[in-house]
Amino acid sequence: MYAKVRAIRETNNPKEELLRIYHQVRDEFPNDWLLPLEIFEITGDNSVLDYLKSLQNKRPEIAHLITGGLALLVKENIT
């Protein structure tokens, strides 16, 4: 799925396909946070952001990783 997201990123970024992948990751790999973070970076979709925030609460041991990733995205958009 990471390869699919990379290929989509390098082409025309169809949001529908990325959200389909996100739903599959959410349902089949509920501990994966990195791919949803990448999908959020590309789509900016609020449902993906909400999922990442819920993962922070559900898995406090990785909350700092998600927080750091989101902070990088904000910083990239500012500069």
C-alpha positions, 0 to 999 in steps of 0.5 A, spaced: 500 500 500 505 504 501 508 503 494 501 505 491 500 511 495 507 513 492 505 512 485 499 516 486 503 522 489 507 522 483 502 522 478 495 526 479 493 525 486 486 522 486 483 523 492 478 518 492 483 512 491 487 515 497 481 515 501 480 508 499 487 506 501 486 509 508 479 506 509 483 499 508 489 501 512 484 503 518 480 497 517 485 492 516 491 495 519 489 499 525 496 500 528 499 503 522 499 510 523 505 512 518 501 511 512 495 515 514 499 520 516 502 520 509 495 520 506 493 526 510 499 530 507 497 529 500 489 529 501 488 534 507 482 530 509 479 531 516 477 524 517 484 522 516 486 527 521 481 525 526 483 518 525 490 520 527 488 524 533 484 518 535 490 513 534 494 518 539 489 517 544 488 510 543 496 508 543 500 513 547 506 510 546 506 512 539 502 519 540 509 523 539 510 520 533 504 522 530 505 529 533 511 530 530 509 528 523 503 533 524 508 538 526 512 537 520 506 538 515 504 544 518 511 547 518 512 545 511 506 548 509 508 555 513 515 555 509 
